[in-house]
Amino acid sequence: MALHWKILIGLAAGVVVGLAVNVLWTAETWSSLGVEDAAAFLSEEAGLRGASLAEGGANADAGFIAHAALFVRHATEFVGDLFMRGLRFIAVPIVLFSLIVGVSSLKDLSKLGRIGGKTIAIYLVTTAVAISVGLVLANVIGPGAGFPEELREQLAGEQAEAAAASIGNAENRPSPWNVALDVVPGNPFAALAETEMLQVVFAAVVIGIGLTLIPREKAAPVIAFFDAMTDVIIMIVHGVLAIAPYAVFALIVVVLADLGIDVLGSLVKYVVTVVLGLVLMIFVIYPLVLRLFTRVRYLEFFKAISPAQLLAFSSSSSGATLPVTMECCEERLGASEEITSFVVPIGATINMDGTALYQGVAAVFIAQMYALDLTIGQQLQIVLTATLASIGTAAVPGVGIVMLVIVLQSVGLPLEGIAVILGVDRILDMCRTTCNVTGDCMVCAVVASGEGALRVGERQSDVATS
């Protein structure tokens, strides 16, 4: 069975089990097992959990079944976390090694500037298009119009602490000058250790250019070393992917088991608006761009990148999915190594199409919820701010909320509105990360096609059997 089918089965099973646990395993269930404070019992803080289990504590009567359920939860979380660590373990090496090899193989360094300019331009344009789609849909559907004030206050109160933390993170965001300066690593080894992907790309490009400038007989052994290390990392990617179906199941079960279904129901119009926009980007805008600029058939495109999409949905992190995204673009889609190793890592850092679309919908939703009108000028400001905010933003779960703070501040909307939508952010984060990764793959295909580095016929025929 092909890998993407195995992952899809794991995803579907995780959805079923996760929702079943969410609906059937309630506070009353915990109470019947001697657990009166489920939050403390499930807490990662050993001190808090221990205090609740001590004599006289809320969970002192917790029995064997309660502890068995806790063990199953921890084991499930362990499988998902182990898989994510495996992906992060190979993310930096595969970018560093493959990009050094790709750049050092260029005979014309002006080609590097052309590829870089084209890549960044396409990413910025698609981000602006995405947020425009979000704004149009939100204005047409009106997800926040007539939102009950009592419900708004209730939801805001439930997530007030988390919203305050996100606002604090946004206030610590560096200035645009520092964002540009941070592309250049002060310590390349620190950049590798801290997974600063733009800095890793910069270091790899500089090393690759340096290898082209020294005599070939000196450069050849170094290039051969990095080429061999690239092959080693790719083999590790294949090994990590072997457990992907089980890890996807584990990741989804934990997310859906903790999801507030009641909150999802109260914000259904908002959720539908965001998801509809993401569907338009993935199944209309991207295929249209592929049709205009490449010879890739969109059905084969989706089949080629489906493992990356499914992992992006499960992990909510385009950074963690990066090794799989690169493997899909190169091995399944047919883009050359030099294009893939340059375009995709940059995309994982600056291309946030799904997140930008979400910014547009969320901003209009919050404005409508507070009965505030956004002018055309303010909405254009949102497009500009969200596009620029996406550059240099870490490709990790939940970063969209931090970006949203910046967008709301740019047009003077109340930051308190963030607390209302925070309860459904996790599930929407999964959806918009899928869009982000799909956009990375689309741009990789477009750039590779423009450079004559997309082996369409060869790879597309292989996908059906892989």
TAQUILIN-V844605 format. One line per field, one symbol per residue. phi: phi as a letter, one per 30 degrees, with the letter a starting at -180 (. if undefined). psi: psi as a letter, one per 30 degrees, with the letter a starting at -180 (. if undefined). Layout:
BEGIN
phi: ???
psi: ???
END
This chain:
BEGIN
phi: .deddddddddddddddddddddcccddddddcjccbddddcddddddddddcdeiddcdcdcddddddddddddddddddddddddddcddeddddddddddddddbdddddddddddddddddddddddddddddddddidcdidddddeddddddcedddddddddddddddedddddddcddbddddddchddddddedddddddeddcceddddeddddddddddddddddedddddceedddedddeddddcdddddeddcdddddddddddddddcbddedddddcbcdddddddddceedddddddchbddddeeddddddddcdjdddddedcddddddcccbedddededddddeddddchcccdeddddddeddddddddidddbeideddddedddddciddddddddcddcdddddddddddedddedddeddddddcibbddddddddddcc
psi: klefeeeeeeeeeeeeeeeeeeefjaeeeeefggjfieeeefkfjeeeeeefflkflfgfgkaeeeeeeeeeeeeeeeeeeeeeeeeeefeeeeeeeeeeeeeffkfjffeeeeeeeeeeeeeeeeeeeeeeeeeeeeeeehffkgkkeeeeeeeeeegeeeeeeeeeeefgklleeeeeefejkejeeeeeeghjeeeeeeeeeeeeeeffflkefeeeeeeeeeeeeeeeeeeeeeeefegeeeeeeeeeeeeeefkjeeeeefgeeeeeeeeeeeeeeefeeeeeeeeeflgkkfeeeeeegeeeeeeeeefgjfeefeeeeeeeeeeeegkleeeefeeeeeefefjheeeeeeeeeeeeeeeeeghkkkleeeeeeeeeeeeeffkgkkilkgfeeeeeeeeeefggkkfffefefffgeeeeeeefeeeeeeeeeeeeeeeeefghhjieeeeeffefg.
END
